[in-house]
Amino acid sequence: MDRRERDRLHGALDRETVVCVRDRMWLVYLVLEMGLPRKAAAKILRRCARWVRKWPGRYREGGLAALPDLPRSGRPPAVGRKELAKAMLDISRAFVTPDRARSMIADVSGVVYHHATVRRIMRASGLSPKVARLVHADRAGRRAVAAWWRRTKRRIARLRRRGFAVVVQDESIFVHDAVAGVKLWSPVGVPADVPYTGSHHKVVVYGAIAEDGRRPFRTRERFDAATFVWCPRELRRRFGRVAVILDRAPQHTARAVEAFRRSCGGDIVLIRLPVGSPYLSVVEEAWRRAKRKLLNPGHHPTREGFRRAIGEFFRGVRYGLDIYAYLTRTPSA
């Protein structure tokens, strides 16, 4: 080894931070520069004879560039970058478990990753496991709800005299998911597998119940402000002048919704429920009945089949629910 090559090796040793590459450089120095026998170099570096035979030959063939690990080809990713980025965007916006993230990636791409692969992808995307903290949610008290209903009752009476129909509106996400039951005991190393009916498909349902008993329900792909604008537009088409009672979700108070309301020339009036008072919405009872009927017993292997089952349920069911009986409910202590 000439002087120039020796200087390059010394400089590379000072700059290298990867431990395994530094060990290979030290091996080259001990064997090719100092002339130590390979057995002695293996004993100093605590390596096997095969490793000691391999790297000096690599150095003679390619120099310092041959000592780092070459990029491995490996198996190409089963999910495209755009699909994975879309799934990770949804995952990063919600607090989900790796199992739930696995099903969300499968919904977007149709590929079911191993749980270890999902955890690696989540860590590479800047996510980390955390213990959840309890955060107090705002909720209107009895006096606030009673005051709200006194104001709203007078307002509804004025709107009804002007020909407005009163409608309670809400939306819900139906996820046909698998729920693990009780713990089962099995021999060590033998997993306890049980069949399940969950297909992990998600459908957003928009629904409304009017005071005269009419109940338009529709399924959509997403729940955002742009999609929600469809709901007051459909209610206006069905009822004409309509007063919509709804909660304070961010999608309901978005600029697009307010712009559409102003464009209707006063035919749509939005009445907000008190903060944290879902029990005042009669549509919540419809969601409870629908999920108890749809999610537990049957298996829907495709998203379209799941959507069709939801549509058939809401077309055929008769609720007989009084919207004012729910608007006058008293919150629990």
Secondary structure by P-SEA (a helix, b strand, c coil): ccaaaaaaaaaaaaccccaaaaaaaaaaaacccccccaaaaaaaacccaaaaacaaaaaaccccccccccccccccccccaaaaaaaaaaaaaccccaaaaaaaaaaaccccccaaaaaaaaaaabbbbbcbbbbbbbbbcaaaaaaaaaaaaaaaaaaaaabbbbbbbbbbbbbbbbbbcccccccccccbbbbbcccbbbbbbbbcccccbbbbbbbbcccccccaaaaaaaaaaaccbbbbbbccccccccaaaaaaaaaacccbbbbbcccccccccaaaaaaaaaaaacccccccccaaaaaaaaaaaaacccccccaaaaaaccccc
